[in-house]
Amino acid sequence: MHLLERTLPKPEENLALDEALLDEAEASGPQAEVLRIWEPVDHFVVLGRTSRWRDEARADACRQDNLPVLRRTSGGAAVLAGPGCLMYAVVLHYAHFPELRMLDRAHRFVLSRLADALRPLATELRLAGTSDLAIGDLKFSGNSLRCKREAMLYHGTVMYSMPIELVAKYLGEPPRQPAYREGRPHEAFIGNFPADREAIVAAIRRAWEPLVEIDTWPQRRVKQLIESRYGDTSWHCER
């Protein structure tokens, strides 16, 4: 598996890169499996593929603060990305992992690996809901996936110094909530993982060893995706 640690300048470029890595694995085969780690330099809202942006983003606050509202290729609810929120994406090929065609196994497979790698840093860590990681009853990681015929993209967040008040400011309450949330607002449901960035990155890398570091990425495909979708405001906010 390859390792790509790269944050592109614009938020839409970073979302497009995750999808481009999936497309590359779909076209090239198991040798294109990759783990990507990145962290935004500015805050922005990321909607799920079928999210209704007026329901999941606080439009007035986002507009007032000129905060971008963008859409990713995978499902799930909206998240707030930005400094203090580490992002990861792992692209896996079904030739190596045929069992991941079953979505419940895909969630458990990836999250169990991530949890095992992070647990030495926080012993109360647990899998929660369908696709969350939590410490006790506080969620610090939300995750989602996108499946193609031959490969799967699984990506998510690890908050470690995110101002929780910003999550409440820019995100509405999600339309679907896991039972363990128990109706709590963002401020009472979300927390930061108690470790610094370097320790978290090292843990994520350990989860997917062995890794071969690369510095190349599918620039042409990212450009195509920007032109066809990610650069189109109506695609992000049409629903």
ZIWOKA-V934084 format. One record per residue. N is the residue number from 1. RES is the residue in one small letter. PSI is psi as a letter, one per 30 degrees, with the letter a starting at -180 (none if undefined). NEAR is the number of other ideal C-beta (glycine too) atoms within 8 Angstrom. Layout:
N/RES/PSI/NEAR
N/RES/PSI/NEAR
This chain:
1/m/k/9
2/h/l/11
3/l/k/14
4/l/j/13
5/e/j/8
6/r/k/9
7/t/k/7
8/l/l/9
9/p/e/3
10/k/k/6
11/p/e/11
12/e/e/11
13/e/e/12
14/n/e/13
15/l/e/14
16/a/e/13
17/l/e/14
18/d/e/14
19/e/e/12
20/a/e/13
21/l/e/17
22/l/e/15
23/d/e/11
24/e/e/13
25/a/e/17
26/e/e/10
27/a/e/7
28/s/f/7
29/g/a/9
30/p/f/8
31/q/f/5
32/a/g/14
33/e/k/12
34/v/k/15
35/l/k/15
36/r/k/15
37/i/k/13
38/w/l/12
39/e/k/10
40/p/l/14
41/v/f/5
42/d/l/7
43/h/k/10
44/f/l/13
45/v/k/16
46/v/j/12
47/l/l/14
48/g/l/14
49/r/e/10
50/t/g/6
51/s/k/12
52/r/j/8
53/w/e/14
54/r/f/6
55/d/e/7
56/e/f/15
57/a/k/13
58/r/j/9
59/a/e/9
60/d/e/6
61/a/e/10
62/c/e/13
63/r/e/8
64/q/e/6
65/d/g/7
66/n/h/5
67/l/k/11
68/p/k/9
69/v/j/12
70/l/l/13
71/r/k/12
72/r/l/12
73/t/f/9
74/s/l/11
75/g/a/8
76/g/a/9
77/a/l/10
78/a/k/14
79/v/l/11
80/l/k/14
81/a/l/12
82/g/a/11
83/p/k/10
84/g/g/9
85/c/j/15
86/l/k/14
87/m/k/14
88/y/l/13
89/a/k/12
90/v/k/13
91/v/k/17
92/l/k/13
93/h/k/14
94/y/f/11
95/a/e/8
96/h/e/7
97/f/i/9
98/p/f/6
99/e/f/7
100/l/f/11
101/r/f/7
102/m/j/7
103/l/e/7
104/d/e/6
105/r/e/9
106/a/e/14
107/h/e/12
108/r/e/9
109/f/e/11
110/v/e/12
111/l/e/12
112/s/e/9
113/r/e/10
114/l/e/13
115/a/e/12
116/d/e/8
117/a/e/11
118/l/f/16
119/r/e/9
120/p/f/6
121/l/f/11
122/a/j/10
123/t/f/5
124/e/g/6
125/l/k/11
126/r/l/9
127/l/k/9
128/a/k/10
129/g/a/9
130/t/e/5
131/s/h/11
132/d/l/12
133/l/k/15
134/a/l/14
135/i/j/11
136/g/b/6
137/d/g/6
138/l/k/9
139/k/k/13
140/f/f/13
141/s/k/13
142/g/k/11
143/n/l/15
144/s/l/13
145/l/l/14
146/r/k/12
147/c/k/8
148/k/a/9
149/r/e/4
150/e/f/9
151/a/l/13
152/m/k/14
153/l/k/16
154/y/k/13
155/h/l/13
156/g/a/11
157/t/l/11
158/v/j/15
159/m/k/14
160/y/f/15
161/s/h/7
162/m/k/13
163/p/j/6
164/i/f/11
165/e/f/7
166/l/e/11
167/v/e/13
168/a/e/10
169/k/e/8
170/y/f/14
171/l/k/15
172/g/l/8
173/e/k/7
174/p/k/9
175/p/f/7
176/r/k/4
177/q/k/7
178/p/l/8
179/a/e/6
180/y/f/8
181/r/e/10
182/e/h/5
183/g/g/4
184/r/k/6
185/p/l/7
186/h/e/10
187/e/f/9
188/a/f/5
189/f/f/10
190/i/k/10
191/g/l/9
192/n/k/10
193/f/k/14
194/p/i/7
195/a/l/10
196/d/l/6
197/r/e/9
198/e/e/6
199/a/e/9
200/i/e/15
201/v/e/11
202/a/e/8
203/a/e/13
204/i/e/16
205/r/e/12
206/r/e/8
207/a/f/10
208/w/g/11
209/e/l/6
210/p/l/4
211/l/k/10
212/v/j/7
213/e/k/8
214/i/l/9
215/d/g/6
216/t/l/3
217/w/l/11
218/p/i/10
219/q/e/6
220/r/e/6
221/r/e/10
222/v/e/14
223/k/e/8
224/q/e/8
225/l/e/12
226/i/e/12
227/e/e/6
228/s/f/7
229/r/d/8
230/y/f/13
231/g/g/6
232/d/j/8
233/t/e/5
234/s/e/6
235/w/e/9
236/h/e/12
237/c/g/9
238/e/f/5
239/r/none/6
